[in-house]
Amino acid sequence: MLRVTALEKRFSPRKSDIVRALDGVSFNVTEGKLFTLLGASGSGKTTTLRSIAGLERPDAGRIEIDDVAVFDGSAALFVPPNKRDLGMVFQSYAIWPHMTVFENVAFPLRVKHRGRAEIREAVERTLTLMNMEHLAKRSATLLSGGQQQRLALARAIVGNPRLLLLDEPLSNLDAKLRERMRFELKRLQVETGLTTVYVTHDQVEALALSDEIALMHDGRIVQQGPPASIYHSPESEYVADFIGSTNLLSGTLREAAAVGEACVVEIGGSSCAGVLTAAAVSGAAVALTIRPESIKIERATRSHSAEPSSAGALHGTVRSSVFLGESTDFLVDAEGVEIRARVSGMKPEIGIGDAVLLTLPAQGLVFPREASGVTPAIEPATADVPLESVAESVL
Amino acid sequence: MSTHSAVDQAPVPATTLAVRRLVGATQRNATTILVAVAMGALILPPIATVIYSGFVNGNNVWHGARTLDHYRNVFSQGTGLKTIENTFIFSAASALLAVAVAAIVAFFVERTNAPFRRLVYFTVIVALGVPIVVEAMGWILLLGPNSSLVNSVLQGIFGRGAPQVDVYGWTWMIFIQATIVFPAAFLLVAPAFRFADPALEQAAAVSGAGYLRTLRTVTLPLVRPSLLAAVLLSLIVGIESFEVPALIGTPAHINVLSTAIYFEISNAVQPDFGAAAVYATLLMACTIFGLYLYQRATARAHRFVTVTGKGYRPDKIDLMKFRWPSALATLLVPLIILAPVFMLLWASFLRYYSAPSVHQVRHFTLLNYHDVLHSASFLDALKNTFILGLGAAVLVMAIGLVTAWGVLRRPSILSRGVDQLGSLPLVVPGVVLSLAVLRVFINSPIPIYDTSWIILVALVIHYLPWGLRFNHAGLITQHRELEEAADVSGASRLRVFVRILVPLMRPMLFAGGLFVFMATMRQLSLVIFLSGPNLNVVSSWIWAIWNNAALPEAATAAVVVIVPVLVIAALFYRLTGAGNDSSASVGFR
């Protein structure tokens, strides 16, 4: 449906300095699916979306919608945005304040010279779908944030576009509303069956909504796959760090193992089992990633402290705890290593300063680091190495 | 993760590619290219022609032999240098005086609880609309020889041998010019006083400094960059000004560059276009020099001034028992602005002019109004003024919108170039532009000479920089996603302009249009060579009739124009909220 190939875009904010906003971005979106471009600000996700919309002109690459090229750098082909037949929701919503709700929604149909009756019917149907048919006559400036968001969505889908583009549509809403709109968006996308490209920096949103996620960093896609695969099988330390609130524990690889095999990592004074994601020699600096919710935390008893730390078990002291309602987060100082652990359900009776015992799972992923031991920038080489044995197939 | 396109495209031939790139670039910048062509055709020929004609013999620019004689003549008898010297003395002295007074008034209005704050702002806006020629006439009635108000009062007090005031001389010429640039100077200086960071002053006060010491050591240095900018801008206005030197300076044989141009064309038996062009070129050079200084000063000012956009207000000094005495400062503004207007109002009610006194009131009559409002030529001039002002306002704002859009939304060398081109008329004083437009169209195949079209051309060129500025300021506050939403919806560029951009920009377009309209109503220098016995605007009509010594009619006509100006000024005042916190200074004059 949508095919983006080797997109490149450079900005030069100053003469001497060139920023590669897009550095070879390629992906496909299947008909009727919701595809998410996820990334921190400056990762190139919005530039990619704006390139698809035709609001930005890439330097090279190719974009096809329905097998028809709308941009091709090598053929100097560029279809302007008004000829691409798209719907788009902007981060600012871009509701036209000088028009009523009805007129805002009707605009895409008016410019396509649809008949008066057809316009009325389509606008009413769309407003009903968005549960805002009673607001049709209202001035667009008199809407609440949530209503503006739904209006922007109504305007984007009213013309039944080939492709729906959403640029951080929920980022301006308060937390409660955002959660509700998330469900509504998903329902709408399923009901209309519109192929959707969604841009967000919020990993929770991405995990909740997407059929597929592409995580972007520095103008590249560093990993692409279904939400569960991105969450559970990050291919690099960057992805592991970006998705979820992961512990990234620095350690040393004690026993080299084959890629995809269990290995042992030394962290602080103790050791822990993990799964090696890339070839590394014994003694190499590695990062062990462990999700806070998979760590078991319990108050240390006398019998615990008597025995030395066994594999996967760490002694520590609670530094702070945060009660989040459905769960509680503990920050534990385990022999100089800071580890976050999460307990769901009732708040356990563990207080600040308590001695605790952490039990780490054995399935933590182990990412070798550069020889320097510094957290590596995500090099394309690492990201692109085939890791069939580790990750469940990505594509 | 490989997503190579399944279908391999056939390679596109290089020529097709080049053509596509060219067509694409043209389409993308279509609006800017259109504006570039239109603007280039409008602005460049007059300016080039007027400079070139300083090097050509004879009256036809295109057929004369090239020569340096004009420059030799102008400089040989020392008249050229003397004129330049006069121009600088006149404009520098009036600029310093105007800004000094403006700073004092601005201090009282913005930093103390002196009364009449709103009145000051309102009269300042009104003053921006009163034709300068009218104000100068009023001052002559006030300070002129023989039966002027001041002299009659002096005689009444001291008897026959009383000291007399003579308006025709350096002193009053400078003073009157100062009153004319005062409103602009005030609007530039006042915000600096308003937004100076109070914390800095409080710090000085806490350190034990009194009001005066704080003023001298903290407040004044803070506003100094703004004062400098205002002085330089007033200097430029002075260099370009025509009305005051013509009405006040000429009888005293004080020539400046703008009046020198005028006399080479209008007062000579045979117009000397060559000498006029030399003076015009010199005048432009002086203006460019002034603008250069101004830009250097303001570029530096940004580093110094601690003006922030935040909503905080400096503490106002409570004058307590001096509050009402301070009204002397604030009421000075309405006084100097309204005094000449009052004189004209007085003159308009008298069949034969006589200085204001109680027993003259019984001679009051409305006959002058009857005559003026039944004068076909005046009504014609009035109609021209309105139509031309309206036309210029619409055209200037339209070109300005498209240009500003290009600069902000499609930034490129081309759109920046167009922006620069549109700002070029800033260095062309009204008298010069008038001469330039005349020079281009007098022997041009385009037959608009001696029609109102030629005045429209001059007005549009002259106010284009303001059109750009207003639109730039307005568009920069519009979120571009509002337009992009329409693009993605499938709207063409034209449709986006008409349905989205223009409605969104309406307040700014209206305010800018009103400003241009109001400014055109007071224009004399710009139409001085373009008007004629059968083609007048109000200011040129008044000018002509004043030169025929028909004082009562001239005064009456002046009053008739001031009335709509008052209405428009009130509207503009409300729209821009001048004097409110958000108001930026609106323009130069």
Interface residues (C-beta under 8 A of the other chain):
Chain A: R3 V4 T5 S26 F27 N28 A53 G54 L55 R62 E64 D67 A69 D72 S74 A75 A76 L77 F78 P80 P81 N82 K83 R84 D85 L86 G87 M88 F90 Q91 S92 A94 W96 P97 H98 F107 P108 V111 K112 A152 R155 G159 L165 I221 Q224 D384 V394 L395
Chain B: M1 S2 T3 H4 S5 V7 Q9 P11 V12 L17 R20 R21 G24 Q27 H479 E481 L482 E484 A485 A486 D487 V488 S489 G490 A491 S492 R495 R499 I500 P503 L504 R506
